[in-house]
Amino acid sequence: KRICEASAKQSGQTSIPEIGFANGADELATGIQAEMRTTGEKGFFCSLLPEAEPLQTVNSDYAGVHLVIGPEGDFSRQEEQTMLKSGLRPLTLGPYRFRSETAAVAAAAMASIWWHRK
């Protein structure tokens, strides 16, 4: 969280992305689903599923966006189903596989570029 805050300030961001953690896919999906209902935000999870949408094709006109990064080796099929049932959409970061810590940075950078978020 500290690194995210420092990076956002250094790059001139007007808002600081929030970093959250959950104890499993159920807790994560339930929390995001509740926020999406009350705030109009949308939720996405980075995925290797064939139906995952490229980030640059996703409409960004939302109050806010949740980007979920999974563990090394991607989410399990059960975790994917949990997120899909909660209204989160699969999102691809392209043809490459990233390490978890790299995927978070890549997703934030891509979202900032494609969605022009400051």
Order of alpha helices (4+ residues) and beta strands (2+ residues): alpha-alpha-beta-beta-beta-alpha-beta-alpha
